[in-house]
Each structure stands twice: as structure tokens, then as C-alpha cells.
Amino acid sequence: MRRKLFTSLLFAPVFLALASTAVASTTWYVNGVSGGNSNNCLSPTTACKTIKHAISLAASADTIMVAAAIYQENLTIGKSLTILGSGAPSTIIDGGGVGRVVTISNGPHVTLSKLTIRNGRANPGGGINNSGTLTLTAPSVGIGHLSHVSTILCSAKLAPARR
């Protein structure tokens, strides 16, 4: 009996540490005006300059907080993330008329909120090409100024919009 208790007490901290790291997620910050990609991106004062750089640092289940600015980027997302802007009118991802603005790979669960996606050029799916599971929190994601046939191409799952 004592041996089982000792073994349980010995390994309990290990199991607790593993369990806490498994559910821990990180919030990354992006500021297109004052951020820098050499920053650690872990606070608003040490924000990344680009969303693409924050995505490269993030792990699955992380959140990326994006400050108001116009971001000239084409993004590929291959992990489950939440990308939260500061408001659709002021947080804009602009594809520059070159390719898709956002491509979501097969598998990830991605939430986009409080963003405008514009100036994508691809046929089909100039704005977003989704092969994962995409949640657009309505009415906060605006899609505008896109070229070609469809703005969103979903070959997988578009989750119901949430307010």
C-alpha cells in the first residue's frame, strides 16, 4: 500500500506538468505600424510586424491578436489558429491583387474575426481558399475588392458563423 502511494506521489507532478502544457496556448501579437519581426511577439509592446511571422511562431490552438493596420500579405495557415483583428474596418489583410489572400490547408480549424480580407486574385477562391474547417465570426469578417469568380472556396467545412 505504501509503495503504491509513494509511486503515485512521485509521478503526480510529472502528470500535472504534462497535462498543463498540453492545454496551454499562447497569444501572439501583431502590429503593422510599430511591430518588428525580430520581436518576441508575446505582448502588444513587443508585437510582430506581420501576420505571416506570427503564424510561423504559433502552435496549433494559439491566438493571434492583430492591431489595426493594412497588412499587405498572402497567408497560408497550416495549423489550428484564431486570428482576431481590431475591427473589420480598420484591420485589413490586402492580397495586393496577387494570388489568394488566405489559404487554409487540409485539417486545421481556423477562426477569423474582426478582419477585412481584400484584393485577392485567384480563380476560384481569391479571398479565402479553405481546405480545413473555417469559422468566420459574423458580421466581423468583411470580404471586399476581390477579383475572379468566388471570394471563398471551401473544399472542406465552413463552420456556422457566430456573433
C-alpha positions, -999 to 999 in steps of 0.1 A, spaced: 0 0 0 28 24 9 46 16 -23 16 25 -44 11 57 -25 48 66 -29 47 58 -66 16 79 -71 30 109 -52 63 106 -71 47 107 -106 18 131 -98 39 163 -105 50 148 -139 15 141 -150 3 175 -138 31 192 -158 23 173 -189 -14 180 -186 -9 217 -181 14 220 -211 -9 200 -234 -37 226 -229 -16 257 -227 -19 281 -256 -1 313 -264 -14 346 -276 8 363 -302 6 400 -311 9 418 -344 12 455 -350 18 465 -386 27 501 -376 51 497 -346 59 459 -345 90 442 -356 96 406 -368 127 404 -346 105 409 -315 93 380 -294 56 389 -303 43 379 -269 29 413 -259 14 444 -276 47 463 -270 68 435 -285 45 427 -314 54 411 -347 53 433 -378 35 407 -400 7 382 -395 28 357 -416 56 359 -390 32 354 -361 17 323 -379 52 309 -382 58 313 -345 24 300 -334 15 264 -324 -19 248 -330 -46 262 -307 -28 296 -304 -44 330 -308 -30 359 -329 -42 394 -319 -38 418 -349 -37 455 -343 -55 479 -367 -34 484 -399 -34 474 -435 -13 442 -439 0 436 -475 2 398 -471 -8 364 -486 -12 339 -458 -10 301 -457 -24 286 -425 -15 250 -418 -24 248 -381 -55 254 -360 -55 291 -350 -77 320 -340 -68 353 -358 -86 382 -341 -84 417 -356 -92 450 -340 -123 456 -362 -131 448 -398 -130 485 -409 -95 490 -395 -78 456 -396 -73 447 -433 -54 419 -449 -47 430 -485 -35 405 -511 -22 432 -534 -40 416 -563 -15 388 -564 -29 353 -555 -52 343 -527 -53 364 -496 -57 334 -472 -52 297 -479 -61 272 -452 -46 237 -455 -64 204 -451 -71 197 -414 -68 229 -393 -96 246 -375 -93 283 -382 -113 312 -368 -111 346 -385 -127 375 -366 -129 413 -369 -109 414 -402 -114 426 -438 -99 405 -465 -94 422 -498 -76 424 -531 -72 387 -537 -67 374 -572 -73 337 -579 -98 316 -597 -115 302 -577 -112 315 -541 -94 348 -544 -102 358 -508 -100 325 -489 -93 290 -501 -104 268 -473 -95 231 -471 -98 229 -433 -126 240 -410 -132 277 -411 -153 298 -387 -159 334 -397 -174 353 -368 -202 373 -383 -206 401 -390 -169 409 -384 -152 394 -414 -156 415 -445 -146 403 -479 -142 430 -505 -124 441 -536 -117 406 -549 -110 396 -585 -123 365 -603 -153 342 -597 -156 333 -560 -144 350 -529 -143 319 -507 -136 284 -520 -144 257 -494 -133 222 -502 -138 212 -466 -160 227 -439 -173 262 -433 -185 263 -397 -216 282 -389 -210 319 -384 -211 332 -348 -219 366 -335 
